[in-house]
């Protein structure tokens, strides 16, 4: 396993774990967004630009969900 593959495995594992824990706290939604960003970086570095692009979109979707949930918690 090379360094790039290990990075990808870490990113996807982080996505899975943080997604599973999203109901516990809005901070896990933000962590999911960050792990999606890592997945996007991995996709582009690996040369699979469609994967990188889709993960980038998921990053924005998750960040928006965090922003909306954070606003709910603050009120």
GROMACS elastic network, one bead per residue, 0.5 to 0.9 nm:
[ bonds ]
;  ai    aj funct       b0    kb
    1     4     6  0.82142   500
    1     5     6  0.61161   500
    1     6     6  0.65986   500
    2     5     6  0.54114   500
    2     6     6  0.63180   500
    2     7     6  0.87519   500
    3     6     6  0.50792   500
    3     7     6  0.61534   500
    3     8     6  0.86720   500
    4     7     6  0.50426   500
    4     8     6  0.62555   500
    4     9     6  0.86452   500
    4    42     6  0.73810   500
    4    45     6  0.79425   500
    4    46     6  0.74161   500
    5     8     6  0.50451   500
    5     9     6  0.61451   500
    5    10     6  0.85737   500
    5    42     6  0.85177   500
    5    46     6  0.85318   500
    6     9     6  0.50228   500
    6    10     6  0.61295   500
    6    11     6  0.86112   500
    7    10     6  0.50769   500
    7    11     6  0.61757   500
    7    12     6  0.87091   500
    7    38     6  0.83998   500
    7    39     6  0.86687   500
    7    42     6  0.70825   500
    8    11     6  0.50555   500
    8    12     6  0.61723   500
    8    13     6  0.84271   500
    8    38     6  0.79368   500
    8    39     6  0.65075   500
    8    41     6  0.88471   500
    8    42     6  0.56141   500
    8    43     6  0.79950   500
    8    46     6  0.88443   500
    9    12     6  0.53244   500
    9    13     6  0.59863   500
    9    14     6  0.84404   500
    9    39     6  0.89748   500
   10    13     6  0.51460   500
   10    14     6  0.60005   500
   10    15     6  0.85483   500
   10    35     6  0.87790   500
   10    38     6  0.87746   500
   10    39     6  0.87770   500
   11    14     6  0.51444   500
   11    15     6  0.62139   500
   11    16     6  0.87730   500
   11    35     6  0.55831   500
   11    36     6  0.72601   500
   11    37     6  0.84852   500
   11    38     6  0.55601   500
   11    39     6  0.52401   500
   11    40     6  0.89244   500
   11    42     6  0.77993   500
   12    16     6  0.62855   500
   12    17     6  0.87396   500
   12    35     6  0.73470   500
   12    36     6  0.79081   500
   12    38     6  0.83832   500
   12    39     6  0.63873   500
   13    16     6  0.51095   500
   13    17     6  0.62178   500
   13    18     6  0.85506   500
   13    35     6  0.86424   500
   14    17     6  0.52131   500
   14    18     6  0.59566   500
   14    19     6  0.82624   500
   14    31     6  0.82738   500
   14    32     6  0.73415   500
   14    35     6  0.58108   500
   14    36     6  0.85286   500
   15    18     6  0.54060   500
   15    19     6  0.59072   500
   15    20     6  0.84989   500
   15    31     6  0.81182   500
   15    32     6  0.54934   500
   15    33     6  0.81495   500
   15    34     6  0.84771   500
   15    35     6  0.52648   500
   15    36     6  0.63255   500
   15    39     6  0.81367   500
   16    19     6  0.52639   500
   16    20     6  0.62121   500
   16    21     6  0.88048   500
   16    32     6  0.82085   500
   17    20     6  0.51940   500
   17    21     6  0.64041   500
   17    22     6  0.88415   500
   17    32     6  0.82953   500
   18    21     6  0.50731   500
   18    22     6  0.61061   500
   18    28     6  0.54558   500
   18    29     6  0.70017   500
   18    30     6  0.87245   500
   18    31     6  0.62421   500
   18    32     6  0.51468   500
   18    33     6  0.89497   500
   18    35     6  0.80898   500
   19    22     6  0.52768   500
   19    23     6  0.84607   500
   19    28     6  0.72216   500
   19    29     6  0.70879   500
   19    31     6  0.85715   500
   19    32     6  0.59486   500
   20    23     6  0.76285   500
   20    28     6  0.87809   500
   21    24     6  0.56485   500
   21    25     6  0.74936   500
   21    28     6  0.61818   500
   21    29     6  0.82167   500
   22    25     6  0.58904   500
   22    26     6  0.65375   500
   22    27     6  0.76815   500
   22    29     6  0.53365   500
   22    30     6  0.88445   500
   22    31     6  0.88535   500
   22    32     6  0.79408   500
   23    26     6  0.74476   500
   23    28     6  0.79226   500
   23    29     6  0.84150   500
   24    27     6  0.84811   500
   24    28     6  0.73710   500
   25    28     6  0.56309   500
   25    29     6  0.73416   500
   26    29     6  0.51665   500
   26    30     6  0.67234   500
   26    31     6  0.88245   500
   26    65     6  0.87667   500
   26    66     6  0.60228   500
   26    67     6  0.87365   500
   26    69     6  0.62466   500
   26    70     6  0.63023   500
   26    73     6  0.83093   500
   27    30     6  0.50547   500
   27    31     6  0.61921   500
   27    32     6  0.85547   500
   27    66     6  0.74951   500
   27    70     6  0.84554   500
   28    32     6  0.59965   500
   28    33     6  0.85359   500
   28    66     6  0.85543   500
   29    33     6  0.62966   500
   29    34     6  0.87042   500
   29    62     6  0.64124   500
   29    63     6  0.74073   500
   29    65     6  0.72570   500
   29    66     6  0.54567   500
   29    69     6  0.87241   500
   30    34     6  0.62779   500
   30    35     6  0.86425   500
   30    62     6  0.69557   500
   30    63     6  0.61440   500
   30    65     6  0.84505   500
   30    66     6  0.56660   500
   30    67     6  0.85029   500
   31    34     6  0.50032   500
   31    35     6  0.61412   500
   31    36     6  0.85397   500
   32    35     6  0.50351   500
   32    36     6  0.60969   500
   32    37     6  0.85979   500
   32    59     6  0.78883   500
   32    62     6  0.68626   500
   32    63     6  0.84421   500
   33    36     6  0.50341   500
   33    37     6  0.63151   500
   33    38     6  0.87675   500
   33    58     6  0.72189   500
   33    60     6  0.72420   500
   33    61     6  0.78652   500
   33    63     6  0.55405   500
   33    66     6  0.82719   500
   34    37     6  0.50093   500
   34    38     6  0.63837   500
   34    39     6  0.86915   500
   34    59     6  0.68802   500
   34    62     6  0.87151   500
   34    63     6  0.83377   500
   35    39     6  0.61815   500
   35    40     6  0.85764   500
   35    59     6  0.80060   500
   36    40     6  0.61402   500
   36    41     6  0.86404   500
   36    55     6  0.55659   500
   36    56     6  0.68459   500
   36    57     6  0.87182   500
   36    58     6  0.63672   500
   36    59     6  0.51494   500
   36    60     6  0.89466   500
   36    62     6  0.83265   500
   37    41     6  0.62636   500
   37    42     6  0.85774   500
   37    52     6  0.86465   500
   37    55     6  0.66052   500
   37    56     6  0.60023   500
   37    57     6  0.89951   500
   37    58     6  0.81177   500
   37    59     6  0.55679   500
   37    60     6  0.88199   500
   38    41     6  0.50912   500
   38    42     6  0.61819   500
   38    43     6  0.86510   500
   38    55     6  0.84858   500
   38    56     6  0.89809   500
   39    43     6  0.61595   500
   39    44     6  0.87587   500
   39    51     6  0.82599   500
   39    52     6  0.68575   500
   39    55     6  0.61199   500
   39    56     6  0.80684   500
   40    43     6  0.50542   500
   40    44     6  0.63682   500
   40    45     6  0.85885   500
   40    49     6  0.84567   500
   40    51     6  0.68263   500
   40    53     6  0.65219   500
   40    54     6  0.74220   500
   40    56     6  0.53460   500
   40    57     6  0.88179   500
   40    58     6  0.89157   500
   40    59     6  0.82409   500
   41    44     6  0.53090   500
   41    45     6  0.60833   500
   41    46     6  0.84663   500
   41    52     6  0.63219   500
   41    55     6  0.85126   500
   41    56     6  0.83423   500
   42    45     6  0.50860   500
   42    46     6  0.59037   500
   42    47     6  0.84764   500
   42    48     6  0.84864   500
   42    51     6  0.87435   500
   42    52     6  0.69195   500
   43    46     6  0.51852   500
   43    47     6  0.62064   500
   43    48     6  0.50271   500
   43    49     6  0.58446   500
   43    50     6  0.76478   500
   43    51     6  0.53536   500
   43    53     6  0.78833   500
   43    55     6  0.80133   500
   44    47     6  0.51102   500
   44    48     6  0.57292   500
   44    50     6  0.82408   500
   44    51     6  0.75828   500
   44    52     6  0.50878   500
   44    53     6  0.79458   500
   45    48     6  0.76375   500
   45    49     6  0.83009   500
   45    52     6  0.84726   500
   46    49     6  0.80204   500
   46    52     6  0.89142   500
   47    50     6  0.88236   500
   47    51     6  0.89388   500
   47    52     6  0.85114   500
   48    51     6  0.55547   500
   48    52     6  0.64336   500
   48    53     6  0.88220   500
   49    53     6  0.59469   500
   49    54     6  0.85305   500
   50    53     6  0.50394   500
   50    54     6  0.61666   500
   50    55     6  0.85193   500
   51    54     6  0.52298   500
   51    55     6  0.60726   500
   51    56     6  0.84622   500
   52    55     6  0.51926   500
   52    56     6  0.60966   500
   52    57     6  0.87651   500
   53    56     6  0.50036   500
   53    57     6  0.64176   500
   53    58     6  0.87677   500
   54    57     6  0.50794   500
   54    58     6  0.62869   500
   54    59     6  0.86297   500
   55    59     6  0.61389   500
   55    60     6  0.87943   500
   56    60     6  0.66009   500
   56    61     6  0.88315   500
   57    60     6  0.51967   500
   57    61     6  0.62884   500
   57    62     6  0.86560   500
   58    62     6  0.59765   500
   58    63     6  0.83566   500
   59    62     6  0.52826   500
   59    63     6  0.60385   500
   59    64     6  0.85871   500
   60    63     6  0.50556   500
   60    64     6  0.61361   500
   60    65     6  0.86042   500
   61    64     6  0.52113   500
   61    65     6  0.62726   500
   61    66     6  0.87037   500
   62    66     6  0.61338   500
   62    67     6  0.85800   500
   63    66     6  0.50263   500
   63    67     6  0.61634   500
   63    68     6  0.86895   500
   64    68     6  0.62023   500
   64    69     6  0.85150   500
   65    68     6  0.51983   500
   65    69     6  0.60343   500
   65    70     6  0.83849   500
   66    69     6  0.50850   500
   66    70     6  0.58163   500
   66    71     6  0.84416   500
   67    70     6  0.51298   500
   67    71     6  0.62481   500
   67    72     6  0.87886   500
   68    71     6  0.51508   500
   68    72     6  0.64203   500
   68    73     6  0.88619   500
   69    72     6  0.50063   500
   69    73     6  0.62772   500
   69    74     6  0.86310   500
   70    73     6  0.51499   500
   70    74     6  0.61805   500
   70    75     6  0.88405   500
   71    74     6  0.51144   500
   71    75     6  0.64575   500
   72    75     6  0.54411   500
